[in-house]
Amino acid sequence: MYTLELLLKGNPAPIVVHQKEEEAANRAYQSIVNALRSGSPQSLELTCDRTGKKVFLLTGELCGVQMTPKSGSASPMGARPGFLAQLQS
């Protein structure tokens, strides 16, 4: 299972979409990145494989996207998916 987190301008909570297959998750991620790079607002519709829910949004309201694999093990230090700075020893 793969998780896509879509960050919206002015909204502290991300929109989360789950994809079962890595290829489908990569396609969705790439389409979001391409839409963000284009600079012109586009519409985007995604379906969550876990819940079957659909989301429709304008890419002009997006400010970022993150894709992470979801594993059954706990993440280090209880952190949720994201970018962690490595500590120097």
PDB file of N, CA, C and O in Angstrom:
ATOM      1  N   MET A   1       0.855  -1.168   0.000  1.00  0.00           N
ATOM      2  CA  MET A   1       0.000   0.000   0.000  1.00  0.00           C
ATOM      3  C   MET A   1       0.903   1.235   0.000  1.00  0.00           C
ATOM      4  O   MET A   1       1.928   1.260   0.682  1.00  0.00           O
ATOM      5  N   TYR A   2       0.527   2.231  -0.749  1.00  0.00           N
ATOM      6  CA  TYR A   2       1.265   3.489  -0.853  1.00  0.00           C
ATOM      7  C   TYR A   2       0.336   4.631  -0.484  1.00  0.00           C
ATOM      8  O   TYR A   2      -0.853   4.609  -0.802  1.00  0.00           O
ATOM      9  N   THR A   3       0.887   5.620   0.187  1.00  0.00           N
ATOM     10  CA  THR A   3       0.108   6.763   0.641  1.00  0.00           C
ATOM     11  C   THR A   3       0.563   8.020  -0.089  1.00  0.00           C
ATOM     12  O   THR A   3       1.754   8.329  -0.130  1.00  0.00           O
ATOM     13  N   LEU A   4      -0.393   8.738  -0.661  1.00  0.00           N
ATOM     14  CA  LEU A   4      -0.130  10.045  -1.258  1.00  0.00           C
ATOM     15  C   LEU A   4      -0.769  11.088  -0.348  1.00  0.00           C
ATOM     16  O   LEU A   4      -1.964  11.030  -0.062  1.00  0.00           O
ATOM     17  N   GLU A   5       0.041  12.037   0.100  1.00  0.00           N
ATOM     18  CA  GLU A   5      -0.474  13.138   0.909  1.00  0.00           C
ATOM     19  C   GLU A   5      -0.423  14.405   0.072  1.00  0.00           C
ATOM     20  O   GLU A   5       0.641  14.812  -0.392  1.00  0.00           O
ATOM     21  N   LEU A   6      -1.578  15.021  -0.115  1.00  0.00           N
ATOM     22  CA  LEU A   6      -1.683  16.253  -0.885  1.00  0.00           C
ATOM     23  C   LEU A   6      -1.825  17.423   0.081  1.00  0.00           C
ATOM     24  O   LEU A   6      -2.734  17.449   0.911  1.00  0.00           O
ATOM     25  N   LEU A   7      -0.924  18.382  -0.035  1.00  0.00           N
ATOM     26  CA  LEU A   7      -0.942  19.542   0.847  1.00  0.00           C
ATOM     27  C   LEU A   7      -1.639  20.698   0.143  1.00  0.00           C
ATOM     28  O   LEU A   7      -1.270  21.078  -0.968  1.00  0.00           O
ATOM     29  N   LEU A   8      -2.653  21.253   0.805  1.00  0.00           N
ATOM     30  CA  LEU A   8      -3.425  22.349   0.245  1.00  0.00           C
ATOM     31  C   LEU A   8      -3.026  23.666   0.896  1.00  0.00           C
ATOM     32  O   LEU A   8      -2.689  23.710   2.079  1.00  0.00           O
ATOM     33  N   LYS A   9      -3.067  24.730   0.116  1.00  0.00           N
ATOM     34  CA  LYS A   9      -2.771  26.061   0.644  1.00  0.00           C
ATOM     35  C   LYS A   9      -3.790  26.415   1.716  1.00  0.00           C
ATOM     36  O   LYS A   9      -4.992  26.243   1.515  1.00  0.00           O
ATOM     37  N   GLY A  10      -3.317  26.906   2.847  1.00  0.00           N
ATOM     38  CA  GLY A  10      -4.213  27.369   3.906  1.00  0.00           C
ATOM     39  C   GLY A  10      -4.920  26.268   4.665  1.00  0.00           C
ATOM     40  O   GLY A  10      -5.824  26.558   5.449  1.00  0.00           O
ATOM     41  N   ASN A  11      -4.545  25.013   4.462  1.00  0.00           N
ATOM     42  CA  ASN A  11      -5.194  23.904   5.153  1.00  0.00           C
ATOM     43  C   ASN A  11      -4.116  23.066   5.845  1.00  0.00           C
ATOM     44  O   ASN A  11      -3.269  22.484   5.168  1.00  0.00           O
ATOM     45  N   PRO A  12      -4.131  22.995   7.172  1.00  0.00           N
ATOM     46  CA  PRO A  12      -3.069  22.262   7.876  1.00  0.00           C
ATOM     47  C   PRO A  12      -3.146  20.744   7.726  1.00  0.00           C
ATOM     48  O   PRO A  12      -2.133  20.066   7.900  1.00  0.00           O
ATOM     49  N   ALA A  13      -4.302  20.201   7.414  1.00  0.00           N
ATOM     50  CA  ALA A  13      -4.457  18.748   7.288  1.00  0.00           C
ATOM     51  C   ALA A  13      -4.330  18.345   5.821  1.00  0.00           C
ATOM     52  O   ALA A  13      -4.982  18.934   4.959  1.00  0.00           O
ATOM     53  N   PRO A  14      -3.484  17.333   5.527  1.00  0.00           N
ATOM     54  CA  PRO A  14      -3.353  16.891   4.140  1.00  0.00           C
ATOM     55  C   PRO A  14      -4.542  16.036   3.710  1.00  0.00           C
ATOM     56  O   PRO A  14      -5.244  15.460   4.541  1.00  0.00           O
ATOM     57  N   ILE A  15      -4.750  15.967   2.411  1.00  0.00           N
ATOM     58  CA  ILE A  15      -5.691  15.012   1.838  1.00  0.00           C
ATOM     59  C   ILE A  15      -4.889  13.745   1.584  1.00  0.00           C
ATOM     60  O   ILE A  15      -3.850  13.793   0.926  1.00  0.00           O
ATOM     61  N   VAL A  16      -5.358  12.613   2.096  1.00  0.00           N
ATOM     62  CA  VAL A  16      -4.618  11.353   1.998  1.00  0.00           C
ATOM     63  C   VAL A  16      -5.347  10.400   1.060  1.00  0.00           C
ATOM     64  O   VAL A  16      -6.546  10.159   1.205  1.00  0.00           O
ATOM     65  N   VAL A  17      -4.603   9.864   0.097  1.00  0.00           N
ATOM     66  CA  VAL A  17      -5.128   8.904  -0.863  1.00  0.00           C
ATOM     67  C   VAL A  17      -4.226   7.682  -0.839  1.00  0.00           C
ATOM     68  O   VAL A  17      -3.004   7.812  -0.920  1.00  0.00           O
ATOM     69  N   HIS A  18      -4.817   6.492  -0.728  1.00  0.00           N
ATOM     70  CA  HIS A  18      -4.049   5.246  -0.698  1.00  0.00           C
ATOM     71  C   HIS A  18      -4.148   4.554  -2.051  1.00  0.00           C
ATOM     72  O   HIS A  18      -5.213   4.505  -2.666  1.00  0.00           O
ATOM     73  N   GLN A  19      -3.018   4.021  -2.498  1.00  0.00           N
ATOM     74  CA  GLN A  19      -2.954   3.236  -3.724  1.00  0.00           C
ATOM     75  C   GLN A  19      -2.342   1.882  -3.383  1.00  0.00           C
ATOM     76  O   GLN A  19      -1.332   1.812  -2.683  1.00  0.00           O
ATOM     77  N   LYS A  20      -2.950   0.813  -3.874  1.00  0.00           N
ATOM     78  CA  LYS A  20      -2.455  -0.537  -3.570  1.00  0.00           C
ATOM     79  C   LYS A  20      -1.162  -0.855  -4.304  1.00  0.00           C
ATOM     80  O   LYS A  20      -0.244  -1.438  -3.726  1.00  0.00           O
ATOM     81  N   GLU A  21      -1.087  -0.485  -5.544  1.00  0.00           N
ATOM     82  CA  GLU A  21       0.044  -0.847  -6.398  1.00  0.00           C
ATOM     83  C   GLU A  21       1.041   0.302  -6.530  1.00  0.00           C
ATOM     84  O   GLU A  21       0.656   1.467  -6.628  1.00  0.00           O
ATOM     85  N   GLU A  22       2.322  -0.046  -6.531  1.00  0.00           N
ATOM     86  CA  GLU A  22       3.372   0.969  -6.659  1.00  0.00           C
ATOM     87  C   GLU A  22       3.266   1.716  -7.985  1.00  0.00           C
ATOM     88  O   GLU A  22       3.454   2.931  -8.033  1.00  0.00           O
ATOM     89  N   GLU A  23       2.967   0.997  -9.050  1.00  0.00           N
ATOM     90  CA  GLU A  23       2.867   1.627 -10.371  1.00  0.00           C
ATOM     91  C   GLU A  23       1.739   2.665 -10.402  1.00  0.00           C
ATOM     92  O   GLU A  23       1.919   3.758 -10.941  1.00  0.00           O
ATOM     93  N   ALA A  24       0.596   2.336  -9.837  1.00  0.00           N
ATOM     94  CA  ALA A  24      -0.529   3.276  -9.791  1.00  0.00           C
ATOM     95  C   ALA A  24      -0.186   4.482  -8.932  1.00  0.00           C
ATOM     96  O   ALA A  24      -0.531   5.611  -9.280  1.00  0.00           O
ATOM     97  N   ALA A  25       0.492   4.252  -7.813  1.00  0.00           N
ATOM     98  CA  ALA A  25       0.901   5.355  -6.936  1.00  0.00           C
ATOM     99  C   ALA A  25       1.889   6.268  -7.652  1.00  0.00           C
ATOM    100  O   ALA A  25       1.785   7.491  -7.556  1.00  0.00           O
ATOM    101  N   ASN A  26       2.842   5.685  -8.368  1.00  0.00           N
ATOM    102  CA  ASN A  26       3.816   6.490  -9.119  1.00  0.00           C
ATOM    103  C   ASN A  26       3.152   7.297 -10.225  1.00  0.00           C
ATOM    104  O   ASN A  26       3.519   8.448 -10.460  1.00  0.00           O
ATOM    105  N   ARG A  27       2.166   6.696 -10.914  1.00  0.00           N
ATOM    106  CA  ARG A  27       1.440   7.427 -11.969  1.00  0.00           C
ATOM    107  C   ARG A  27       0.691   8.612 -11.382  1.00  0.00           C
ATOM    108  O   ARG A  27       0.739   9.714 -11.927  1.00  0.00           O
ATOM    109  N   ALA A  28      -0.007   8.385 -10.264  1.00  0.00           N
ATOM    110  CA  ALA A  28      -0.757   9.464  -9.622  1.00  0.00           C
ATOM    111  C   ALA A  28       0.185  10.563  -9.145  1.00  0.00           C
ATOM    112  O   ALA A  28      -0.081  11.748  -9.346  1.00  0.00           O
ATOM    113  N   TYR A  29       1.290  10.164  -8.510  1.00  0.00           N
ATOM    114  CA  TYR A  29       2.273  11.141  -8.032  1.00  0.00           C
ATOM    115  C   TYR A  29       2.820  11.968  -9.197  1.00  0.00           C
ATOM    116  O   TYR A  29       2.904  13.193  -9.110  1.00  0.00           O
ATOM    117  N   GLN A  30       3.189  11.292 -10.285  1.00  0.00           N
ATOM    118  CA  GLN A  30       3.760  11.995 -11.441  1.00  0.00           C
ATOM    119  C   GLN A  30       2.746  12.935 -12.072  1.00  0.00           C
ATOM    120  O   GLN A  30       3.117  14.025 -12.509  1.00  0.00           O
ATOM    121  N   SER A  31       1.474  12.546 -12.134  1.00  0.00           N
ATOM    122  CA  SER A  31       0.463  13.433 -12.720  1.00  0.00           C
ATOM    123  C   SER A  31       0.264  14.674 -11.854  1.00  0.00           C
ATOM    124  O   SER A  31       0.021  15.761 -12.378  1.00  0.00           O
ATOM    125  N   ILE A  32       0.365  14.522 -10.536  1.00  0.00           N
ATOM    126  CA  ILE A  32       0.246  15.674  -9.631  1.00  0.00           C
ATOM    127  C   ILE A  32       1.450  16.596  -9.795  1.00  0.00           C
ATOM    128  O   ILE A  32       1.296  17.814  -9.887  1.00  0.00           O
ATOM    129  N   VAL A  33       2.644  16.014  -9.830  1.00  0.00           N
ATOM    130  CA  VAL A  33       3.860  16.814 -10.005  1.00  0.00           C
ATOM    131  C   VAL A  33       3.815  17.561 -11.341  1.00  0.00           C
ATOM    132  O   VAL A  33       4.139  18.748 -11.392  1.00  0.00           O
ATOM    133  N   ASN A  34       3.422  16.889 -12.411  1.00  0.00           N
ATOM    134  CA  ASN A  34       3.344  17.541 -13.720  1.00  0.00           C
ATOM    135  C   ASN A  34       2.334  18.691 -13.709  1.00  0.00           C
ATOM    136  O   ASN A  34       2.576  19.742 -14.303  1.00  0.00           O
ATOM    137  N   ALA A  35       1.212  18.485 -13.036  1.00  0.00           N
ATOM    138  CA  ALA A  35       0.202  19.538 -12.946  1.00  0.00           C
ATOM    139  C   ALA A  35       0.744  20.741 -12.161  1.00  0.00           C
ATOM    140  O   ALA A  35       0.494  21.889 -12.527  1.00  0.00           O
ATOM    141  N   LEU A  36       1.480  20.472 -11.090  1.00  0.00           N
ATOM    142  CA  LEU A  36       2.065  21.560 -10.308  1.00  0.00           C
ATOM    143  C   LEU A  36       3.119  22.319 -11.108  1.00  0.00           C
ATOM    144  O   LEU A  36       3.202  23.545 -11.029  1.00  0.00           O
ATOM    145  N   ARG A  37       3.914  21.596 -11.870  1.00  0.00           N
ATOM    146  CA  ARG A  37       4.967  22.227 -12.679  1.00  0.00           C
ATOM    147  C   ARG A  37       4.400  23.047 -13.832  1.00  0.00           C
ATOM    148  O   ARG A  37       5.033  24.007 -14.272  1.00  0.00           O
ATOM    149  N   SER A  38       3.241  22.694 -14.321  1.00  0.00           N
ATOM    150  CA  SER A  38       2.676  23.393 -15.482  1.00  0.00           C
ATOM    151  C   SER A  38       2.377  24.856 -15.167  1.00  0.00           C
ATOM    152  O   SER A  38       2.422  25.709 -16.054  1.00  0.00           O
ATOM    153  N   GLY A  39       2.072  25.142 -13.910  1.00  0.00           N
ATOM    154  CA  GLY A  39       1.811  26.525 -13.525  1.00  0.00           C
ATOM    155  C   GLY A  39       0.393  26.998 -13.783  1.00  0.00           C
ATOM    156  O   GLY A  39      -0.026  28.012 -13.223  1.00  0.00           O
ATOM    157  N   SER A  40      -0.348  26.299 -14.606  1.00  0.00           N
ATOM    158  CA  SER A  40      -1.739  26.692 -14.840  1.00  0.00           C
ATOM    159  C   SER A  40      -2.656  25.716 -14.106  1.00  0.00           C
ATOM    160  O   SER A  40      -2.444  24.505 -14.157  1.00  0.00           O
ATOM    161  N   PRO A  41      -3.675  26.242 -13.422  1.00  0.00           N
ATOM    162  CA  PRO A  41      -4.575  25.370 -12.656  1.00  0.00           C
ATOM    163  C   PRO A  41      -5.253  24.331 -13.548  1.00  0.00           C
ATOM    164  O   PRO A  41      -5.748  24.644 -14.630  1.00  0.00           O
ATOM    165  N   GLN A  42      -5.263  23.108 -13.075  1.00  0.00           N
ATOM    166  CA  GLN A  42      -5.929  22.005 -13.755  1.00  0.00           C
ATOM    167  C   GLN A  42      -6.807  21.294 -12.739  1.00  0.00           C
ATOM    168  O   GLN A  42      -6.613  21.436 -11.532  1.00  0.00           O
ATOM    169  N   SER A  43      -7.765  20.534 -13.227  1.00  0.00           N
ATOM    170  CA  SER A  43      -8.574  19.728 -12.315  1.00  0.00           C
ATOM    171  C   SER A  43      -7.938  18.350 -12.192  1.00  0.00           C
ATOM    172  O   SER A  43      -7.299  17.849 -13.117  1.00  0.00           O
ATOM    173  N   LEU A  44      -8.135  17.758 -11.023  1.00  0.00           N
ATOM    174  CA  LEU A  44      -7.519  16.467 -10.733  1.00  0.00           C
ATOM    175  C   LEU A  44      -8.511  15.646  -9.923  1.00  0.00           C
ATOM    176  O   LEU A  44      -9.091  16.139  -8.956  1.00  0.00           O
ATOM    177  N   GLU A  45      -8.706  14.381 -10.324  1.00  0.00           N
ATOM    178  CA  GLU A  45      -9.585  13.478  -9.583  1.00  0.00           C
ATOM    179  C   GLU A  45      -8.796  12.225  -9.223  1.00  0.00           C
ATOM    180  O   GLU A  45      -8.180  11.601 -10.086  1.00  0.00           O
ATOM    181  N   LEU A  46      -8.820  11.863  -7.944  1.00  0.00           N
ATOM    182  CA  LEU A  46      -8.129  10.683  -7.456  1.00  0.00           C
ATOM    183  C   LEU A  46      -9.094   9.814  -6.676  1.00  0.00           C
ATOM    184  O   LEU A  46     -10.024  10.322  -6.049  1.00  0.00           O
ATOM    185  N   THR A  47      -8.881   8.508  -6.709  1.00  0.00           N
ATOM    186  CA  THR A  47      -9.695   7.558  -5.954  1.00  0.00           C
ATOM    187  C   THR A  47      -8.803   6.824  -4.967  1.00  0.00           C
ATOM    188  O   THR A  47      -7.726   6.345  -5.323  1.00  0.00           O
ATOM    189  N   CYS A  48      -9.261   6.740  -3.724  1.00  0.00           N
ATOM    190  CA  CYS A  48      -8.536   6.027  -2.672  1.00  0.00           C
ATOM    191  C   CYS A  48      -8.858   4.539  -2.784  1.00  0.00           C
ATOM    192  O   CYS A  48     -10.025   4.148  -2.748  1.00  0.00           O
ATOM    193  N   ASP A  49      -7.813   3.705  -2.921  1.00  0.00           N
ATOM    194  CA  ASP A  49      -8.029   2.261  -3.030  1.00  0.00           C
ATOM    195  C   ASP A  49      -8.512   1.647  -1.720  1.00  0.00           C
ATOM    196  O   ASP A  49      -9.161   0.601  -1.729  1.00  0.00           O
ATOM    197  N   ARG A  50      -8.203   2.281  -0.605  1.00  0.00           N
ATOM    198  CA  ARG A  50      -8.601   1.729   0.696  1.00  0.00           C
ATOM    199  C   ARG A  50     -10.084   1.948   0.966  1.00  0.00           C
ATOM    200  O   ARG A  50     -10.778   1.022   1.387  1.00  0.00           O
ATOM    201  N   THR A  51     -10.579   3.160   0.729  1.00  0.00           N
ATOM    202  CA  THR A  51     -11.964   3.483   1.088  1.00  0.00           C
ATOM    203  C   THR A  51     -12.899   3.565  -0.108  1.00  0.00           C
ATOM    204  O   THR A  51     -14.118   3.499   0.050  1.00  0.00           O
ATOM    205  N   GLY A  52     -12.333   3.710  -1.311  1.00  0.00           N
ATOM    206  CA  GLY A  52     -13.163   3.895  -2.499  1.00  0.00           C
ATOM    207  C   GLY A  52     -13.644   5.318  -2.671  1.00  0.00           C
ATOM    208  O   GLY A  52     -14.332   5.626  -3.644  1.00  0.00           O
ATOM    209  N   LYS A  53     -13.291   6.198  -1.733  1.00  0.00           N
ATOM    210  CA  LYS A  53     -13.698   7.595  -1.829  1.00  0.00           C
ATOM    211  C   LYS A  53     -12.931   8.284  -2.944  1.00  0.00           C
ATOM    212  O   LYS A  53     -11.792   7.930  -3.249  1.00  0.00           O
ATOM    213  N   LYS A  54     -13.579   9.275  -3.547  1.00  0.00           N
ATOM    214  CA  LYS A  54     -12.959  10.057  -4.614  1.00  0.00           C
ATOM    215  C   LYS A  54     -12.783  11.488  -4.141  1.00  0.00           C
ATOM    216  O   LYS A  54     -13.569  11.989  -3.337  1.00  0.00           O
ATOM    217  N   VAL A  55     -11.743  12.141  -4.648  1.00  0.00           N
ATOM    218  CA  VAL A  55     -11.512  13.551  -4.363  1.00  0.00           C
ATOM    219  C   VAL A  55     -11.269  14.260  -5.694  1.00  0.00           C
ATOM    220  O   VAL A  55     -10.563  13.751  -6.565  1.00  0.00           O
ATOM    221  N   PHE A  56     -11.862  15.434  -5.832  1.00  0.00           N
ATOM    222  CA  PHE A  56     -11.706  16.263  -7.022  1.00  0.00           C
ATOM    223  C   PHE A  56     -11.225  17.621  -6.545  1.00  0.00           C
ATOM    224  O   PHE A  56     -11.857  18.237  -5.687  1.00  0.00           O
ATOM    225  N   LEU A  57     -10.119  18.091  -7.091  1.00  0.00           N
ATOM    226  CA  LEU A  57      -9.596  19.383  -6.654  1.00  0.00           C
ATOM    227  C   LEU A  57      -8.912  20.093  -7.799  1.00  0.00           C
ATOM    228  O   LEU A  57      -8.619  19.507  -8.841  1.00  0.00           O
ATOM    229  N   LEU A  58      -8.662  21.391  -7.577  1.00  0.00           N
ATOM    230  CA  LEU A  58      -7.930  22.199  -8.543  1.00  0.00           C
ATOM    231  C   LEU A  58      -6.473  22.246  -8.124  1.00  0.00           C
ATOM    232  O   LEU A  58      -6.167  22.493  -6.958  1.00  0.00           O
ATOM    233  N   THR A  59      -5.580  22.013  -9.061  1.00  0.00           N
ATOM    234  CA  THR A  59      -4.162  21.976  -8.719  1.00  0.00           C
ATOM    235  C   THR A  59      -3.642  23.344  -8.294  1.00  0.00           C
ATOM    236  O   THR A  59      -2.575  23.425  -7.685  1.00  0.00           O
ATOM    237  N   GLY A  60      -4.356  24.405  -8.595  1.00  0.00           N
ATOM    238  CA  GLY A  60      -3.956  25.739  -8.148  1.00  0.00           C
ATOM    239  C   GLY A  60      -4.007  25.874  -6.636  1.00  0.00           C
ATOM    240  O   GLY A  60      -3.394  26.786  -6.081  1.00  0.00           O
ATOM    241  N   GLU A  61      -4.727  24.985  -5.956  1.00  0.00           N
ATOM    242  CA  GLU A  61      -4.823  25.005  -4.497  1.00  0.00           C
ATOM    243  C   GLU A  61      -3.798  24.086  -3.833  1.00  0.00           C
ATOM    244  O   GLU A  61      -3.662  24.091  -2.610  1.00  0.00           O
ATOM    245  N   LEU A  62      -3.081  23.301  -4.631  1.00  0.00           N
ATOM    246  CA  LEU A  62      -2.059  22.401  -4.089  1.00  0.00           C
ATOM    247  C   LEU A  62      -0.737  23.132  -3.914  1.00  0.00           C
ATOM    248  O   LEU A  62      -0.382  23.996  -4.715  1.00  0.00           O
ATOM    249  N   CYS A  63      -0.014  22.779  -2.861  1.00  0.00           N
ATOM    250  CA  CYS A  63       1.324  23.338  -2.694  1.00  0.00           C
ATOM    251  C   CYS A  63       2.371  22.246  -2.521  1.00  0.00           C
ATOM    252  O   CYS A  63       3.559  22.554  -2.432  1.00  0.00           O
ATOM    253  N   GLY A  64       1.964  20.974  -2.472  1.00  0.00           N
ATOM    254  CA  GLY A  64       2.929  19.891  -2.357  1.00  0.00           C
ATOM    255  C   GLY A  64       2.265  18.533  -2.350  1.00  0.00           C
ATOM    256  O   GLY A  64       1.066  18.402  -2.105  1.00  0.00           O
ATOM    257  N   VAL A  65       3.082  17.519  -2.627  1.00  0.00           N
ATOM    258  CA  VAL A  65       2.614  16.136  -2.599  1.00  0.00           C
ATOM    259  C   VAL A  65       3.757  15.269  -2.082  1.00  0.00           C
ATOM    260  O   VAL A  65       4.927  15.526  -2.363  1.00  0.00           O
ATOM    261  N   GLN A  66       3.397  14.246  -1.327  1.00  0.00           N
ATOM    262  CA  GLN A  66       4.378  13.314  -0.779  1.00  0.00           C
ATOM    263  C   GLN A  66       3.857  11.901  -0.974  1.00  0.00           C
ATOM    264  O   GLN A  66       2.682  11.630  -0.726  1.00  0.00           O
ATOM    265  N   MET A  67       4.731  10.995  -1.420  1.00  0.00           N
ATOM    266  CA  MET A  67       4.363   9.597  -1.581  1.00  0.00           C
ATOM    267  C   MET A  67       5.253   8.757  -0.674  1.00  0.00           C
ATOM    268  O   MET A  67       6.475   8.898  -0.684  1.00  0.00           O
ATOM    269  N   THR A  68       4.631   7.885   0.107  1.00  0.00           N
ATOM    270  CA  THR A  68       5.387   7.008   0.998  1.00  0.00           C
ATOM    271  C   THR A  68       4.808   5.602   0.944  1.00  0.00           C
ATOM    272  O   THR A  68       3.595   5.424   0.832  1.00  0.00           O
ATOM    273  N   PRO A  69       5.690   4.598   1.024  1.00  0.00           N
ATOM    274  CA  PRO A  69       5.181   3.227   1.135  1.00  0.00           C
ATOM    275  C   PRO A  69       4.671   3.012   2.549  1.00  0.00           C
ATOM    276  O   PRO A  69       5.274   3.494   3.508  1.00  0.00           O
ATOM    277  N   LYS A  70       3.574   2.299   2.685  1.00  0.00           N
ATOM    278  CA  LYS A  70       3.022   2.031   4.007  1.00  0.00           C
ATOM    279  C   LYS A  70       3.349   0.594   4.356  1.00  0.00           C
ATOM    280  O   LYS A  70       2.920  -0.340   3.679  1.00  0.00           O
ATOM    281  N   SER A  71       4.110   0.433   5.416  1.00  0.00           N
ATOM    282  CA  SER A  71       4.487  -0.917   5.833  1.00  0.00           C
ATOM    283  C   SER A  71       3.787  -1.252   7.135  1.00  0.00           C
ATOM    284  O   SER A  71       3.211  -0.379   7.783  1.00  0.00           O
ATOM    285  N   GLY A  72       3.838  -2.515   7.513  1.00  0.00           N
ATOM    286  CA  GLY A  72       3.207  -2.951   8.749  1.00  0.00           C
ATOM    287  C   GLY A  72       4.017  -2.618   9.984  1.00  0.00           C
ATOM    288  O   GLY A  72       3.498  -2.679  11.099  1.00  0.00           O
ATOM    289  N   SER A  73       5.290  -2.264   9.805  1.00  0.00           N
ATOM    290  CA  SER A  73       6.132  -1.975  10.962  1.00  0.00           C
ATOM    291  C   SER A  73       5.994  -0.524  11.393  1.00  0.00           C
ATOM    292  O   SER A  73       5.622   0.344  10.603  1.00  0.00           O
ATOM    293  N   ALA A  74       6.299  -0.282  12.649  1.00  0.00           N
ATOM    294  CA  ALA A  74       6.240   1.080  13.174  1.00  0.00           C
ATOM    295  C   ALA A  74       7.399   1.882  12.614  1.00  0.00           C
ATOM    296  O   ALA A  74       8.496   1.356  12.426  1.00  0.00           O
ATOM    297  N   SER A  75       7.157   3.146  12.350  1.00  0.00           N
ATOM    298  CA  SER A  75       8.215   3.994  11.824  1.00  0.00           C
ATOM    299  C   SER A  75       9.142   4.439  12.950  1.00  0.00           C
ATOM    300  O   SER A  75       8.745   4.409  14.115  1.00  0.00           O
ATOM    301  N   PRO A  76      10.367   4.850  12.630  1.00  0.00           N
ATOM    302  CA  PRO A  76      11.330   5.221  13.657  1.00  0.00           C
ATOM    303  C   PRO A  76      10.821   6.351  14.539  1.00  0.00           C
ATOM    304  O   PRO A  76      10.245   7.319  14.041  1.00  0.00           O
ATOM    305  N   MET A  77      11.025   6.235  15.809  1.00  0.00           N
ATOM    306  CA  MET A  77      10.671   7.260  16.798  1.00  0.00           C
ATOM    307  C   MET A  77       9.203   7.650  16.740  1.00  0.00           C
ATOM    308  O   MET A  77       8.846   8.741  17.183  1.00  0.00           O
ATOM    309  N   GLY A  78       8.342   6.793  16.207  1.00  0.00           N
ATOM    310  CA  GLY A  78       6.912   7.072  16.153  1.00  0.00           C
ATOM    311  C   GLY A  78       6.544   8.182  15.187  1.00  0.00           C
ATOM    312  O   GLY A  78       5.433   8.711  15.241  1.00  0.00           O
ATOM    313  N   ALA A  79       7.464   8.541  14.304  1.00  0.00           N
ATOM    314  CA  ALA A  79       7.197   9.636  13.371  1.00  0.00           C
ATOM    315  C   ALA A  79       6.275   9.163  12.263  1.00  0.00           C
ATOM    316  O   ALA A  79       6.308   7.993  11.880  1.00  0.00           O
ATOM    317  N   ARG A  80       5.461  10.057  11.754  1.00  0.00           N
ATOM    318  CA  ARG A  80       4.633   9.740  10.605  1.00  0.00           C
ATOM    319  C   ARG A  80       5.464   9.941   9.347  1.00  0.00           C
ATOM    320  O   ARG A  80       6.552  10.509   9.439  1.00  0.00           O
ATOM    321  N   PRO A  81       5.011   9.509   8.186  1.00  0.00           N
ATOM    322  CA  PRO A  81       5.801   9.657   6.973  1.00  0.00           C
ATOM    323  C   PRO A  81       6.204  11.112   6.762  1.00  0.00           C
ATOM    324  O   PRO A  81       5.440  12.035   7.045  1.00  0.00           O
ATOM    325  N   GLY A  82       7.398  11.289   6.268  1.00  0.00           N
ATOM    326  CA  GLY A  82       7.884  12.641   6.010  1.00  0.00           C
ATOM    327  C   GLY A  82       9.373  12.627   5.781  1.00  0.00           C
ATOM    328  O   GLY A  82       9.975  11.580   5.544  1.00  0.00           O
ATOM    329  N   PHE A  83       9.949  13.779   5.854  1.00  0.00           N
ATOM    330  CA  PHE A  83      11.370  13.921   5.645  1.00  0.00           C
ATOM    331  C   PHE A  83      12.016  14.188   6.984  1.00  0.00           C
ATOM    332  O   PHE A  83      11.701  15.178   7.645  1.00  0.00           O
ATOM    333  N   LEU A  84      12.921  13.308   7.392  1.00  0.00           N
ATOM    334  CA  LEU A  84      13.590  13.440   8.672  1.00  0.00           C
ATOM    335  C   LEU A  84      15.021  13.863   8.456  1.00  0.00           C
ATOM    336  O   LEU A  84      15.702  13.328   7.580  1.00  0.00           O
ATOM    337  N   ALA A  85      15.489  14.816   9.239  1.00  0.00           N
ATOM    338  CA  ALA A  85      16.885  15.226   9.188  1.00  0.00           C
ATOM    339  C   ALA A  85      17.717  14.167   9.886  1.00  0.00           C
ATOM    340  O   ALA A  85      17.333  13.663  10.941  1.00  0.00           O
ATOM    341  N   GLN A  86      18.846  13.832   9.305  1.00  0.00           N
ATOM    342  CA  GLN A  86      19.729  12.861   9.935  1.00  0.00           C
ATOM    343  C   GLN A  86      20.587  13.580  10.967  1.00  0.00           C
ATOM    344  O   GLN A  86      21.129  14.656  10.709  1.00  0.00           O
ATOM    345  N   LEU A  87      20.697  12.975  12.117  1.00  0.00           N
ATOM    346  CA  LEU A  87      21.484  13.560  13.188  1.00  0.00           C
ATOM    347  C   LEU A  87      22.947  13.202  13.005  1.00  0.00           C
ATOM    348  O   LEU A  87      23.279  12.067  12.662  1.00  0.00           O
ATOM    349  N   GLN A  88      23.813  14.163  13.231  1.00  0.00           N
ATOM    350  CA  GLN A  88      25.254  13.942  13.160  1.00  0.00           C
ATOM    351  C   GLN A  88      25.727  13.468  14.520  1.00  0.00           C
ATOM    352  O   GLN A  88      25.290  13.999  15.541  1.00  0.00           O
ATOM    353  N   SER A  89      26.620  12.469  14.558  1.00  0.00           N
ATOM    354  CA  SER A  89      27.127  12.010  15.852  1.00  0.00           C
ATOM    355  C   SER A  89      28.543  12.483  16.088  1.00  0.00           C
ATOM    356  O   SER A  89      29.127  12.187  17.130  1.00  0.00           O
TER     357      SER A  89
END
